[in-house]
Each structure stands twice: as C-alpha cells, then as structure tokens.
Amino acid sequence: MMRLAPLGLKVGVGIIAAVTMTALVALVWTPHDPTGIDIARRLLAPGGAHLLGTDAFGRDVLSMLMAGAQVSLAAAFVAVGVGAGIGVPLGLWAAAAGGWLDDATMRLSDLVFAFPALVVAILLTAVLGPGLWVAVLAVGIFNIPVFARLTRSAALEQWPRGHVLAARMAGKSRARISVEHVLPNIAGLLAVQATIQLALGILAEAGLSYVGLGAQPPTASWGRMLADAQTFAGQAPWLALAPGLAIMVTVIGINMAGDGLRDWMDPRRVAGNAHAL
C-alpha cells in the first residue's frame, strides 16, 4: 500500500509552488513597474495603491518582491543544476574508478570545497565584473564538490551489493553499472541533498546581492532590496520586512519539503519517530 506523504512535505511543496507561481505571474504582470521610479511617492507606507509601500526611489515594493522571486529561484535552480550536473557524474566516476583516480578526484574536490562561494564570487567578479550570473556560477562551483563527495560516498556503498555484483558478472562495464544500477539506488539521497542546496542557493544569492556581487540595479533582487533598506530601517521598516520574510518563508518551505521527502523515502525513520512518540 502506498504511504501518504508527510504533512511537512505537503506544506513545503505548497510554499515552493506558491513562490514559483508568483515568479511566473511576475513574468507577465506586476501591480506596478518594478523598475519604475517615482520620487514623489517615495517611502510611502503600506496601503492603498501600494500594498507593501514604496522604497526610497518610489518603486512599488510588492512589484519588486514578485520580480525578485524570479531572480532568487532562477539563481538557486541553476546553481544546483551546475553542481549536480558536474558533481554527480564526477562522484560516480570516482567511485567506479577507485585507486589513485578516486584519490585525485577527491583531493581536487577538497581544494574547490576549501573556497566558500563568497570568495569564489569575489575572484570571478575581479575577472568578469559583478552580476547575477557571476554569483550563480560561484554558488554552482561551490556545489560541485558537495554533490561529488555525497555521490561517491553513496555509490561506494552500492558497489559491494548483490545487484551490482550480478551486473559485473554479466559483463557490464563500470560506466553502465554506475548509470543503470548505482545511480537509481542513490537518486533519492541526491534529491534530498538538492533541496538542501536549493535553500542554501537562495540564501547565497541574497547574500551576494546584498554585498553588491549579485544582481545589479535596476534588476530586482531580495538581497538587493535588503541592502537598500538598511539605510531606512528606522524610517521605513517595511522595506526590510518584506524581502526578509520572503527569503525566510521560501527557505523554510524548501527545508520542510526536503525533510518530508527524506522521511517519505525512508520508512525506518517514520517508524522510529512513531515509536518514540
């Protein structure tokens, strides 16, 4: 009998769906132009035609928030895609190859892992200049060793098992075994890790935009909105409240989805929790 999805997974997926829908709607409609400047309406309190108020340039905060959802989600998904797209095959190859090739791959992974996304972003900015996709590339590079190490570790547990040994006796190549027998058995673990990195990607994009290394004006970004709001924290607190809550709710939703997915895919964890209760 199919088990029902945990409540946390449903709530998390609901939050992600709502944020994604907001980003899609913002592609074709926002209450006001998110880049439109109207100095006469600067720092208006929430209400009336501007439900979340306006910023120091008279831009509608709600419209900027909706447009910023596009930036945050796109940056996070692309960064995770870069990390998983390179890290997963690298980890599978290292586990299958073994020996000095495995050791060399992991030492290279350790070297990349030693540089935080902020440091990588600074280095790339020095070469390419600041911008959203430079920040995304920095986060994506940081994600590569995360997925490579996890994939290698999980794949090594699969190689001694019966279904893999049977495939080897059947004469299948290591590459084919990795794709057909190892990867499907660790896909759930990688999916859970992807949700974790997705949440971290949103935080990283917001942080890089906050310090000026991510999205550049006039592009709307939650992190950029926080940076612009700090000057008016006492005069217009809603400027920081809106993007701050958006980041918090989105990250919590993704984490709830990841935790729920982990519980759903591991019946032993659910049984253990029920027994503890």
Beta strands, then each sheet from edge to edge (+ up, - down):
end
